Amino acid sequence: MTAAMATDSWALAVDEQEASKSIGKFRLMEAGDAPKSRFNGGPKRSDDCDKSDEEEKEDKAVQSLLNKLIRSNLVNNTNQVEVLQRDPNSPLYSVKTFEELRLKPQLLKGVYEIGFNRPSKIQENALPMMLAEPPQNLIAQSQSGTGKTAAFVLAMLSQVDSAFKWVQCLCIAPTYELALQTGKVIEQMGKFYSDVKLAYAVRGHRMDRSCKIKEQIVIGTPGTVLDWCTKLKLIDPKKIKVFVLDEADVMIATQGHQDQSIRIQRMLSKGCQMLLFSATFEDSVWNFAKRVIPDPNIIKLRREEETLDNIKQYYVLCKSEEDKFDSLCNVYGAITIAQAMIFCRTRKTANWLAGQMSEEGHQVGLLSGELTVEQRAAVIQRFKVGKEKVLITTNVCARGIDVEQVSVVINFDPPVDKDGYPDNETYLHRIGRTGRFGKRGLAINMVDGQKSMEILRKIEKHFNKKILRLDTDDLDEIEKIAS
Ligand SMILES: Nc1ncnc2c1ncn2[C@@H]1O[C@H](COP(=O)(O)OP(=O)(O)OP(=O)(O)O)[C@@H](O)[C@H]1O
């Protein structure tokens, strides 16, 4: 831990100043959201602590936001894009350069200023389709970080006519914070398009009933957008030329958003271009997408497969939680670890472990649901640049978050789903590597009883890959695994 981290008020260790620096001008925290976490080197019997004993709840919107905040580049993906065209007779058109798209000069300037040299894989196909005449409807799915946001922002900015002072492009996002992030991309890309203005239809943005919105682009959450279109009549939905529904998978996870989105879509004119984006494509997302987007073209980019090849997997038998910690220290001290992530089941264990490790003199970061999203992003950022070599986190908190370059993963508790069954998918995602870029990795599972052993055996069976026993008192053996 750093000097700041060894103090009592641990929450401060996630230096708020750094957080605001790395996140920019948007304040994502709400007034009442101040971090409650306190770091005292061990669990306490207080209300806070009882709360920290709970399993955290998965929050897709938070995961998505976190991924956006920590990402600085396109995600590598070597899979082929699958395209299903509305009109199978029309030629499949893809571009390798932004020039081929004949964008308005001020837009092309914006694209280059951000540092994009050529379209990403999904953009190669999605952009010509979205910019075609007449405009085409599109459902696009690809994992987070593949360039979806940039693609639809470009489509919106291309269609907008700055001479008209009414809303022409409407984008809905699942949360206030996600809407702000997309707004930021619109502002960046449209930097040289000075007559085009953007309005945020998000909670707290009170509008006077009497004045119609003059901004050409509106981005907001479904509830507020619906109010602006219906109750307040600030937007004329019939004048919308491009409608974007972003993060459809996150959207449908929130009650009410699905219906609100459909109600908004029903008010649009027939000629309005409709676009839907999603990182995943379960049946529920697909069913929703088909209800919202008539006659769609479909583009899919499958997530790169992760494998357990090249990964050495071990388990360590322990008698208790304390014993787990001692074993962990034995392993940790004996091998020169580049960077390690340690996963715990509850906040309480994660807090406790962070305290113990820091007392042993290790520099550790702690990622827990008690922190605000800003602070979590700052913790991950510090870890990414190597300020901490160890990142301790809870199972739920790190789900869906990609932190590359981790060579050692330690499951302090085995991954289980909400019903306590082995969570194979999470195990693979934590430990596995994508084939092409795969480096060697090391996974160590701490086992402290019959139950966790059974879970691990099931995981082992599922992947049909041996998980070997490691004796942490045998230094020779430990050194062997690191070589
Ligand atoms: N053509 C491009 N060339 C280089 N970088 C790009 C390109 N398109 C997007 N990026 C960058 O890649 C990152 C991911 O892009 P983007 O946010 O558009 O992806 P996404 O699929 O929408 O992911 P998410 O849903 O998590 O936002 C961003 O940092 C973005 O600036």
The ligand as a Gaussian input file, in Angstrom:
#p B3LYP/6-31G(d) Opt

LIG

0 1
 N      -11.753000       4.001000     -35.293000
 C      -11.155000       4.113000     -34.116000
 N       -9.813000       4.214000     -34.031000
 C       -9.185000       4.315000     -32.834000
 N       -9.824000       4.341000     -31.653000
 C      -11.160000       4.237000     -31.661000
 C      -11.901000       4.116000     -32.884000
 N      -13.212000       4.040000     -32.572000
 C      -13.294000       4.097000     -31.231000
 N      -12.072000       4.217000     -30.664000
 C      -11.712000       4.320000     -29.244000
 O      -11.874000       3.023000     -28.672000
 C      -12.482000       3.083000     -27.406000
 C      -13.792000       2.319000     -27.427000
 O      -14.689000       2.912000     -28.360000
 P      -16.243000       3.079000     -28.057000
 O      -16.463000       3.708000     -26.718000
 O      -16.837000       3.719000     -29.238000
 O      -16.633000       1.530000     -27.969000
 P      -18.008000       0.892000     -27.546000
 O      -18.106000      -0.376000     -28.312000
 O      -19.090000       1.885000     -27.679000
 O      -17.760000       0.531000     -26.046000
 P      -18.608000       1.000000     -24.795000
 O      -19.976000       0.492000     -25.017000
 O      -17.902000       0.394000     -23.616000
 O      -18.494000       2.488000     -24.825000
 C      -12.658000       4.547000     -27.093000
 O      -11.551000       4.959000     -26.305000
 C      -12.652000       5.215000     -28.456000
 O      -12.162000       6.538000     -28.378000

